[in-house]
């Protein structure tokens, strides 16, 4: 897809400013970071080969400092986002960032994804569950599967060799389809050996 960077640059700068202010008090990203550019690129690179624009609802498991959820929210403001993390200090910071930035249809919740997914307001409600370097694929599937609606899918951002993770995933006694999308980018982008693993649950 083609996105006009000029349209979103001010929103990314606003997000960076708010994130750095909170990062002085809560460790959301490395204190050595002078920019969130790399975090953003590693949150959205998969858009080169994956259609996100038709997703009306998304849950971000283990969002941490709001990645990949908030960069995606900026690019797709019409999508409902649920940002999930089990660390209260991080979700408190994100709640303030979301409020100050004025993101609509963006909810932050503290808790374990596998427990939240069983709640009436969240079970079987989402078009996509996304995660970035949070846990192995088998755990991500078990944590995220109950969030998904009948046509929903998990999108797991991964790097490096994932053969062992895939082997463990296939051992689960569930029916699903798995697609691994590989990406190669020029060196200046700072995105190396990245993959998007798309898992579709079969009823």
C-alpha positions as CSV (number, residue, x, y, z in Angstrom):
1,X,0.0,0.0,0.0
2,X,1.1,3.6,-0.5
3,X,1.0,6.0,2.5
4,X,1.7,9.7,2.4
5,X,4.4,10.1,5.1
6,X,3.8,13.9,5.3
7,X,0.2,13.3,6.4
8,X,1.3,11.3,9.5
9,X,4.7,12.8,10.4
10,X,3.3,15.3,12.9
11,X,1.4,12.5,14.7
12,X,4.5,10.3,14.9
13,X,6.5,13.3,16.3
14,X,3.7,13.9,18.9
15,X,3.8,10.2,19.9
16,X,7.6,10.3,20.2
17,X,7.4,13.4,22.4
18,X,4.8,11.8,24.7
19,X,6.6,8.5,24.8
20,X,10.0,10.1,25.7
21,X,8.4,12.1,28.5
22,X,6.9,8.9,30.0
23,X,10.1,7.0,29.4
24,X,11.9,9.1,32.0
25,X,9.6,7.6,34.6
26,X,8.7,4.2,33.1
27,X,10.9,2.0,31.0
28,X,8.9,1.7,27.8
29,X,11.8,1.6,25.4
30,X,15.6,1.7,25.8
31,X,16.7,4.9,27.6
32,X,19.6,5.1,25.0
33,X,17.1,5.6,22.2
34,X,17.3,9.0,20.6
35,X,14.4,8.3,18.2
36,X,11.6,5.9,17.8
37,X,12.1,5.6,14.1
38,X,13.5,2.1,14.3
39,X,10.6,1.0,16.5
40,X,8.1,2.4,14.0
41,X,9.7,0.8,11.0
42,X,9.8,-2.6,12.8
43,X,6.1,-2.1,13.6
44,X,4.8,-1.4,10.1
45,X,7.3,-3.0,7.6
46,X,4.9,-5.9,7.0
47,X,2.4,-3.5,5.3
48,X,4.5,-3.9,2.2
49,X,3.0,-7.3,1.7
50,X,0.0,-7.5,4.1
51,X,-3.4,-5.7,3.7
52,X,-4.3,-4.0,7.0
53,X,-6.6,-1.4,5.6
54,X,-9.6,-3.8,5.7
55,X,-9.2,-4.6,9.4
56,X,-11.9,-2.9,11.5
57,X,-10.6,-4.2,14.8
58,X,-7.2,-5.2,16.2
59,X,-5.8,-6.4,19.5
60,X,-2.1,-5.8,20.3
61,X,-0.7,-8.4,22.7
62,X,2.3,-7.3,24.8
63,X,2.2,-3.8,23.5
64,X,4.9,-2.5,25.9
65,X,5.5,1.1,24.7
66,X,2.7,0.9,22.2
67,X,4.4,-1.1,19.5
68,X,3.1,-2.0,17.0
69,X,-0.3,-0.8,18.1
70,X,0.1,2.9,18.2
71,X,2.1,3.3,14.9
72,X,-0.7,1.2,13.2
73,X,-3.4,3.3,14.9
74,X,-1.8,6.5,13.5
75,X,-1.8,5.0,10.0
76,X,-5.3,3.5,10.3
77,X,-7.2,5.8,12.6
78,X,-10.6,4.2,11.7
79,X,-9.5,0.8,13.1
80,X,-10.6,0.0,16.7
81,X,-7.5,-0.9,18.7
82,X,-7.1,-2.8,22.0
83,X,-3.6,-2.4,23.5
84,X,-2.8,-5.2,26.0
85,X,0.1,-5.5,28.5
86,X,0.4,-7.3,31.8
87,X,2.6,-4.6,33.4
88,X,0.4,-1.9,35.1
89,X,3.1,0.9,34.9
90,X,3.3,0.5,31.1
91,X,-0.5,0.5,30.6
92,X,-0.9,3.5,32.9
93,X,1.7,5.4,30.7
94,X,0.0,4.3,27.5
95,X,-3.4,5.3,28.8
96,X,-2.1,8.8,29.3
97,X,-0.3,8.9,25.9
98,X,-3.5,7.8,24.1
99,X,-5.5,10.4,26.0
100,X,-3.0,13.2,25.3
101,X,-2.6,12.3,21.7
102,X,-6.3,12.2,21.2
103,X,-6.5,8.7,19.7
104,X,-10.1,7.7,19.3
105,X,-11.3,4.0,19.4
106,X,-8.1,3.0,21.2
107,X,-8.4,1.2,24.5
108,X,-5.6,0.2,26.8
109,X,-6.0,-2.7,29.2
110,X,-3.8,-4.3,31.8
111,X,-3.9,-8.0,32.2
112,X,-3.0,-11.4,30.7
113,X,-4.2,-11.8,27.1
114,X,-5.5,-15.3,27.6
115,X,-7.7,-14.1,30.5
116,X,-8.9,-11.0,28.8
117,X,-9.8,-12.9,25.6
118,X,-12.4,-14.9,27.5
119,X,-14.3,-11.8,28.6
120,X,-17.6,-11.1,26.9
121,X,-16.5,-7.7,25.5
122,X,-13.4,-9.1,23.9
123,X,-14.1,-12.8,23.0
124,X,-14.4,-13.4,19.2
125,X,-14.5,-9.7,18.5
126,X,-11.3,-9.0,16.5
127,X,-10.3,-9.1,12.9
128,X,-6.6,-9.4,13.7
129,X,-4.5,-10.1,16.8
130,X,-1.0,-8.7,16.4
131,X,2.2,-9.1,18.4
132,X,5.8,-8.0,18.0
133,X,8.6,-10.2,19.5
134,X,6.6,-11.1,22.6
135,X,6.6,-14.9,22.9
136,X,7.0,-18.1,20.8
137,X,4.3,-18.8,18.2
138,X,2.6,-21.6,20.1
139,X,2.1,-19.3,23.1
140,X,0.9,-16.4,21.0
141,X,-1.7,-18.7,19.3
142,X,-3.0,-19.9,22.6
143,X,-3.1,-16.4,24.1
144,X,-4.7,-14.8,21.0
145,X,-7.0,-17.4,19.4
146,X,-10.1,-16.5,21.5
147,X,-9.9,-12.8,20.6
148,X,-10.5,-13.7,16.9
149,X,-13.8,-13.6,15.1
150,X,-14.7,-16.2,12.5
151,X,-12.5,-14.7,9.9
152,X,-9.9,-13.3,12.2
153,X,-6.2,-14.0,12.0
154,X,-3.0,-13.7,14.2
155,X,-0.2,-11.6,12.8
156,X,3.1,-12.3,14.6
157,X,6.1,-10.1,13.8
158,X,9.3,-12.2,14.0
159,X,13.0,-12.2,13.2
160,X,15.7,-14.8,12.7
161,X,15.2,-18.5,12.4
162,X,11.7,-19.6,13.5
163,X,11.9,-23.3,12.5
164,X,11.7,-24.5,16.2
165,X,8.8,-22.1,16.9
166,X,6.9,-23.4,13.9
167,X,7.5,-27.0,14.9
168,X,6.1,-26.3,18.4
169,X,3.1,-24.5,16.9
170,X,2.2,-27.5,14.6
171,X,2.2,-29.8,17.7
172,X,-0.8,-27.9,19.1
173,X,-4.1,-29.9,18.8
174,X,-5.9,-27.1,16.9
175,X,-6.7,-26.6,13.2
176,X,-5.1,-23.6,11.6
177,X,-3.4,-22.4,8.4
178,X,0.0,-20.8,8.7
179,X,1.7,-18.5,6.2
180,X,5.2,-17.1,6.6
181,X,5.9,-13.9,4.7
182,X,9.6,-13.0,4.4
183,X,10.9,-9.5,3.9
184,X,14.2,-8.1,2.6
185,X,14.9,-4.4,2.9
186,X,17.8,-2.2,2.0
187,X,20.4,-1.7,4.8
188,X,19.6,1.9,5.6
189,X,16.2,0.9,6.9
190,X,17.6,-1.1,9.8
191,X,15.2,-3.9,9.3
192,X,17.0,-7.3,9.1
193,X,15.6,-10.8,8.5
194,X,12.0,-10.0,9.4
195,X,9.0,-12.2,8.9
196,X,5.3,-11.9,9.4
197,X,3.7,-15.1,10.4
198,X,-0.1,-15.2,9.7
199,X,-2.2,-17.8,11.5
200,X,-5.8,-18.4,10.5
201,X,-7.9,-20.4,12.9
202,X,-10.1,-23.1,11.3
203,X,-13.4,-23.7,12.9
